[in-house]
Amino acid sequence: MQAHGDWVTGSRLEPEAGLVVDLDVRRGDWPRLLALRDGVKVHWSDLRTVDIQELSCFSGFITYRLTFGDGWYEVGGERFTFPLQPYVHGIDLERHCTHVALRAAVLLAVVGGVGLRGVSWLLGALFHLEVPKSTLDRWVKCCASQLPDSADLVHLMDQVHPIREAHFDEIFTLGGVLCSLVLRDEHGRIFAVETVPERTEAAVVAFLTKVKGWGLDLKTFYVDGCEAYRAAIPQVFPGAVIQYDNFHVIQNIFRKLWKAVVTRRKELKQEGVALECAFSSGRLLRLAARIWDGRYLFFTRENKLSEAQRAELTDLLERDRVLRDVRGFVQKVWGIFEASTAAEAQRRLQDLSTAVEVTEGSAFEKASDFLKGRFDDMVAYLKHPGVKRNSLAETGIRCLRRLERGHDGFRGEEGLNSYVKLYQAIKYLGWTVYRPQPNGTRFGALALMPTRTG
């Protein structure tokens, strides 16, 4: 209304359409807008009227009833037409809605993580805007298509905060087998996503080569235990430091030791069932049940335990040697990554690998061998200034999974790319309901020059 006050011809309340504001583009000062010389007139053909939906905070709808046509003018005997959309501020002529309505729907879907069915209901219930789910899907794709490509978006992000780290992980599609490789930078921003048939070394090399082609100089990579990542990164970024994420290290160790706890519980249960003495049998069966109930206590740090949990863990450790070995081994593993230097961490690993419980074929031996096999990557943070122990990749994966679940899956790579690009523009570059151009950068620029016809 502010931009097109001279187009307004009237307003009224209608039972079905709510507040209706009539707009006629022919009332605009088109010679001035088009910078035409004096005497040149603008003509209109194929006149038509459409209803434009607007977000409403009133008890009913707000509708702009817009009359427009195909504009043209004549200069020197030649006829010129011009596109109308660039001069119609705040209104999308193709989708018959305001830009604010369109972007509000996209914000709910992309940042709010609301499924398209939910967005459709919310727009109707809160803002009297009736948009079906299929139309919302087209709106998302339309807004994404007007953004720069992935490389240009990354350049804009790099200008705001330089990208020097890559926190590497992957997400598998819901109900499918395709894998999407995801890179998140040190500022917590997802900056690259690509779907691949398989997480192979060749696929990872191709993905990283494309990222390097964007001009990024990545100095550090944070990865999980995927060997394809470990093999591919030096091929594309030979000078980069690789840090094996501490969370995944501990998770891998705990997975091995978990088997030792479960095996011991089964042994105690079998011994209890086999005993004829009711007292002894009941004692072992109760202990087996307590081990299962307190199975997570063996892998929880002391400062995370409540007083009751600490007392229960102490009692369980006093009753069984294997449980004491598991708890002691866990504490030694934590101690490795609490060392202040790589040399100290190496000594602690050596002490752990020669512990009494590390016997041939045991879970302790497998855990020790795992630590020795990837040790250099695990303690890169002790060797290289600025390198952290933990990765930020998991938060990026949770973000994508939340969006995917809200929309019953992305339905292909195009859907994934659309949501990722919009998420980048909104979260990292300032694209909002009332400010569609991130940081003053024009997205989806439209041609303003007239087109010669006839």
C-alpha positions in Angstrom: 0.0 0.0 0.0 2.9 2.4 0.8 4.7 1.6 -2.5 1.5 1.8 -4.7 -0.7 4.3 -3.1 -1.4 5.9 -6.4 -2.8 2.6 -7.7 -5.6 2.4 -5.1 -9.0 2.9 -6.5 -11.1 1.9 -3.5 -11.7 -0.6 -0.7 -14.6 -2.4 0.8 -15.6 -5.4 2.9 -17.0 -8.5 1.2 -18.5 -11.5 3.0 -16.3 -14.1 1.2 -13.1 -12.1 0.5 -12.9 -10.0 3.7 -11.2 -6.6 3.2 -10.7 -6.0 -0.5 -8.4 -3.2 -1.8 -8.7 -2.4 -5.5 -5.5 -1.6 -7.3 -5.1 -0.6 -10.9 -1.5 -0.5 -12.4 -2.7 1.9 -15.1 -2.8 4.7 -12.5 0.9 4.6 -12.0 3.3 7.2 -13.4 4.8 4.8 -16.0 6.7 7.3 -18.2 8.7 8.4 -15.1 9.2 4.8 -13.9 10.4 3.7 -17.4 12.4 7.0 -17.8 10.6 7.7 -21.1 11.0 11.0 -22.9 8.2 13.5 -22.9 5.2 12.6 -25.0 5.7 8.8 -25.0 2.6 7.1 -23.7 2.3 3.7 -22.1 -0.5 1.4 -23.4 -2.0 -1.7 -21.9 -3.4 -4.8 -23.6 -5.0 -8.0 -22.4 -6.3 -6.4 -19.3 -7.2 -8.8 -16.5 -7.9 -8.8 -12.7 -6.5 -11.2 -10.1 -6.9 -11.5 -6.3 -3.7 -11.2 -4.4 -3.6 -12.9 -1.0 -2.0 -11.1 2.0 -1.2 -12.1 5.6 -4.1 -10.8 7.8 -4.0 -10.0 11.5 -7.8 -9.1 11.3 -10.7 -11.4 11.8 -11.0 -11.9 8.1 -9.1 -12.1 4.9 -7.1 -9.3 3.2 -7.2 -9.3 -0.6 -5.7 -7.0 -3.1 -7.8 -7.0 -6.3 -5.2 -6.1 -8.9 -6.1 -5.0 -12.4 -3.1 -5.2 -14.8 -2.2 -6.0 -18.4 0.7 -6.3 -20.8 2.4 -2.9 -21.0 4.0 -1.4 -24.1 5.1 1.9 -25.6 6.2 3.1 -29.0 9.4 4.9 -29.9 10.4 5.8 -33.4 7.9 3.5 -34.9 9.1 0.5 -32.9 7.0 -1.1 -30.3 8.6 -2.1 -26.9 7.2 -4.2 -24.1 8.4 -4.2 -20.6 8.1 -6.7 -17.7 5.7 -5.7 -15.1 6.9 -7.7 -12.1 10.1 -5.7 -11.4 7.9 -2.6 -10.8 5.2 -4.3 -8.7 6.8 -4.1 -5.2 5.7 -6.6 -2.7 3.4 -8.6 -5.0 4.2 -11.9 -6.8 2.1 -11.8 -9.9 2.8 -15.5 -10.8 1.8 -16.9 -7.4 -1.0 -14.4 -6.6 0.3 -13.5 -3.2 2.4 -10.9 -1.5 6.1 -11.4 -1.0 5.6 -11.2 2.8 3.1 -14.1 2.6 5.4 -16.1 0.5 8.4 -15.6 2.7 6.5 -16.2 5.9 5.5 -19.6 4.6 9.1 -20.4 3.6 10.4 -19.3 7.0 7.9 -21.6 8.8 8.9 -24.5 6.6 12.7 -24.1 6.5 13.7 -22.5 9.9 10.6 -23.5 11.9 10.9 -27.1 10.6 7.1 -27.2 10.3 5.9 -29.8 7.7 4.1 -28.3 4.7 0.8 -29.7 5.9 1.3 -27.9 9.2 2.4 -24.7 7.5 -0.8 -24.8 5.4 -2.9 -25.1 8.5 -1.0 -22.4 10.4 -1.3 -19.9 7.6 -5.0 -20.5 7.4 -5.7 -20.5 11.2 -3.5 -17.5 12.1 -3.4 -15.3 9.0 -6.4 -16.3 6.9 -4.1 -17.3 4.0 -5.4 -20.3 2.2 -2.5 -22.2 0.5 -2.5 -25.9 -0.2 0.5 -28.1 0.5 1.4 -28.6 -3.2 1.5 -24.8 -3.7 3.7 -24.4 -0.6 6.1 -26.9 -2.1 6.3 -24.9 -5.3 6.8 -21.7 -3.3 9.9 -23.2 -1.5 11.4 -24.3 -4.8 10.6 -20.9 -6.3 12.4 -19.0 -3.5 15.3 -21.3 -3.6 15.7 -21.0 -7.4 16.0 -17.2 -7.0 19.0 -17.6 -4.7 22.6 -17.8 -6.0 24.0 -21.2 -6.6 25.8 -23.1 -3.8 29.2 -21.7 -4.7 28.1 -18.1 -4.6 26.3 -18.6 -1.3 29.5 -20.1 0.2 31.4 -17.0 -1.1 29.0 -14.7 0.7 29.3 -16.8 3.9 33.1 -16.7 3.6 33.0 -12.9 3.3 31.0 -12.7 6.6 33.2 -15.2 8.5 36.1 -16.9 6.7 35.7 -20.7 6.4 38.9 -22.5 7.5 37.5 -25.7 9.1 35.3 -28.5 7.9 33.3 -30.7 10.3 32.5 -33.7 8.1 29.6 -36.1 8.6 26.8 -37.7 6.6 23.0 -38.2 6.8 21.1 -41.1 5.2 17.7 -40.4 3.7 14.6 -41.5 5.7 13.5 -44.9 4.3 16.2 -44.9 1.7 19.8 -45.8 1.1 21.2 -42.6 -0.4 23.9 -40.8 1.6 24.3 -37.0 1.8 27.7 -35.7 2.7 27.6 -32.7 5.0 30.2 -30.1 5.8 29.8 -27.6 8.7 32.3 -24.8 9.4 33.8 -23.6 12.6 31.1 -21.0 13.0 28.4 -23.7 13.1 27.2 -23.1 9.5 26.3 -25.8 7.1 28.2 -24.8 3.9 28.1 -27.9 1.6 25.8 -30.8 1.1 25.8 -33.4 -1.7 23.9 -36.7 -2.1 26.0 -39.6 -3.3 24.9 -43.2 -4.1 27.6 -44.6 -1.7 30.0 -43.2 0.8 33.1 -44.4 -1.1 36.6 -42.8 -1.3 36.0 -41.8 -4.9 32.7 -40.1 -4.1 34.3 -38.2 -1.2 37.2 -37.1 -3.4 34.8 -35.8 -6.0 32.8 -33.9 -3.4 35.8 -32.3 -1.8 37.3 -31.4 -5.2 34.1 -29.5 -5.9 34.3 -27.7 -2.6 37.9 -26.8 -3.2 36.9 -25.4 -6.6 34.8 -22.9 -4.8 38.1 -21.3 -3.6 38.0 -22.5 0.0 41.3 -23.1 1.8 40.4 -25.6 4.4 43.0 -26.2 7.1 41.4 -28.6 9.4 38.9 -31.5 9.0 36.9 -33.1 11.9 35.7 -36.6 11.0 34.2 -39.7 12.5 35.6 -43.2 11.9 34.8 -43.4 8.2 37.9 -44.6 6.4 36.7 -43.0 3.1 37.1 -39.6 4.7 40.5 -40.4 6.1 41.7 -41.6 2.7 40.1 -38.8 0.6 41.0 -35.7 2.5 44.8 -35.8 2.0 44.3 -36.3 -1.8 42.4 -33.0 -2.1 43.7 -31.0 0.8 47.2 -32.4 1.4 48.2 -29.9 4.1 45.0 -30.2 6.1 45.0 -31.5 9.7 42.6 -34.4 10.4 41.1 -34.6 13.9 39.1 -37.7 14.8 36.1 -36.4 16.7 36.5 -37.4 20.4 32.8 -38.2 20.7 33.1 -40.9 18.1 36.3 -42.2 19.6 34.6 -42.7 23.0 31.5 -44.0 21.4 33.5 -46.7 19.6 35.3 -47.7 22.8 32.1 -47.8 24.8 30.5 -50.0 22.1 33.2 -52.6 22.5 33.1 -52.5 26.3 29.4 -52.6 26.3 29.7 -56.1 24.9 31.9 -57.1 27.9 29.2 -55.8 30.4 26.4 -57.7 28.5 28.4 -60.9 28.3 29.2 -60.7 32.1 25.5 -60.2 32.9 24.5 -63.2 30.8 27.2 -65.3 32.5 25.8 -64.4 36.0 22.3 -65.1 34.9 23.2 -68.5 33.5 25.1 -69.4 36.7 22.1 -68.3 38.8 19.7 -70.5 36.8 22.0 -73.5 37.0 22.5 -73.3 40.8 20.3 -75.6 42.9 20.7 -73.4 46.0 17.8 -71.0 46.0 19.8 -68.4 48.1 22.8 -68.3 45.8 20.7 -68.5 42.7 18.6 -65.6 43.8 21.7 -63.5 44.7 23.2 -64.0 41.2 19.9 -63.3 39.4 19.4 -60.1 41.4 22.9 -59.0 40.6 22.3 -59.7 36.9 19.1 -57.6 37.0 20.9 -54.8 38.8 23.7 -54.8 36.2 21.1 -54.4 33.4 19.3 -51.6 35.3 22.5 -49.8 35.9 24.2 -50.6 32.6 24.8 -46.9 31.7 26.5 -46.1 35.0 29.7 -47.8 34.0 30.2 -45.3 31.2 29.2 -42.1 33.0 31.7 -39.7 34.4 31.8 -39.2 38.2 30.6 -35.5 38.0 27.5 -36.6 36.1 26.4 -39.2 38.7 23.9 -38.4 41.4 24.6 -39.6 45.0 22.2 -42.5 44.6 23.8 -43.5 41.2 27.3 -43.2 42.7 26.4 -45.5 45.6 24.8 -48.1 43.3 27.8 -48.1 41.0 30.2 -48.5 43.9 28.3 -51.5 45.2 28.2 -53.1 41.8 31.9 -52.7 41.3 32.6 -54.3 44.7 30.6 -57.3 43.8 32.2 -58.2 40.5 35.8 -58.1 39.2 34.8 -57.8 35.5 32.7 -54.7 36.2 35.7 -53.2 38.0 37.9 -53.9 35.0 35.4 -52.2 32.7 35.1 -49.1 34.8 38.8 -48.9 35.3 39.5 -49.2 31.6 36.9 -46.5 30.8 38.6 -44.1 33.3 42.0 -44.8 31.6 40.5 -44.0 28.2 39.2 -40.7 29.5 42.7 -40.0 31.0 44.3 -40.3 27.6 42.3 -37.4 26.2 42.8 -35.3 29.3 46.6 -35.3 28.8 48.2 -31.9 28.2 50.7 -33.1 25.6 50.8 -35.8 22.8 53.7 -37.5 24.5 51.8 -37.8 27.8 48.8 -39.1 25.9 51.1 -41.7 24.2 52.4 -42.8 27.6 48.9 -43.2 29.0 47.9 -45.3 25.9 50.9 -47.5 26.5 49.9 -48.1 30.1 46.4 -48.9 29.1 47.5 -51.4 26.4 49.6 -53.3 29.0 46.9 -53.5 31.6 46.1 -56.9 33.1 42.6 -57.0 31.7 43.9 -56.6 28.1 44.0 -60.3 27.2 44.0 -61.9 23.8 40.6 -61.7 22.1 39.0 -59.6 24.8 36.9 -56.5 24.4 39.7 -54.6 26.1 42.3 -55.8 23.6 40.0 -54.7 20.7 39.5 -51.3 22.3 43.3 -50.9 22.8 44.0 -51.9 19.2 41.5 -49.4 18.0 43.1 -46.6 20.0 46.6 -47.4 18.7 45.4 -47.6 15.1 43.9 -44.1 14.9 46.0 -42.5 17.7 47.6 -39.7 15.6 44.3 -38.5 14.3 42.8 -38.7 17.8 45.4 -36.3 19.4 45.9 -33.8 16.6 44.4 -31.2 18.9 47.5 -31.7 21.2 49.9 -31.2 18.3 48.4 -28.3 16.3 47.4 -25.0 17.9 43.8 -24.0 17.3 42.5 -27.5 16.6 39.7 -28.6 18.9 39.0 -32.1 20.3 35.4 -32.3 19.3 33.5 -31.8 16.1 30.4 -29.6 15.4 29.2 -32.0 12.7 26.5 -33.7 14.8 24.5 -30.5 15.2 24.4 -30.0 11.4 23.1 -33.5 11.0 20.4 -32.9 13.7 19.4 -29.8 11.8 18.9 -31.6 8.5 17.2 -34.5 10.1 14.7 -32.2 11.8 13.9 -30.5 8.5 13.6 -33.9 6.8 11.3 -35.4 9.4 9.0 -32.4 9.2 8.6 -32.9 5.5 8.4 -36.7 5.4 11.8 -36.7 3.6 13.2 -34.2 1.0 12.0 -36.2 -2.0 15.2 -36.1 -3.9 18.3 -34.1 -4.2 16.5 -31.0 -5.6 14.4 -30.8 -2.4 17.4 -31.2 -0.2 19.3 -28.5 -2.0 16.4 -26.1 -1.9 16.0 -26.3 1.8 19.8 -26.1 2.4 20.2 -23.0 0.3 17.2 -21.3 1.9 18.5 -22.3 5.4 21.9 -20.7 4.5 20.3 -17.5 3.3 17.9 -17.2 6.3 20.2 -18.3 9.1 23.6 -17.1 7.9 22.9 -14.2 5.5 19.9 -12.3 6.9 17.1 -13.2 4.5 13.9 -12.4 6.4 10.2 -11.8 5.8 10.7 -8.0 5.3 14.2 -8.1 4.1 14.5 -10.5 1.1 18.0 -9.5 0.1 20.7 -10.9 2.4 23.2 -8.3 3.6 22.2 -6.0 0.7 23.0 -8.7 -1.9 20.4 -8.8 -4.6 19.1 -12.4 -5.0 17.3 -13.5 -8.1 17.8 -10.2 -9.9 15.2 -9.5 -12.5 15.9 -7.8 -15.9 14.7 -4.2 -15.9 15.4 -3.4 -19.6 12.6 -3.3 -22.0 12.2 -6.0 -24.6 11.7 -5.1 -28.3 8.8 -6.9 -29.9 7.2 -6.9 -33.3 
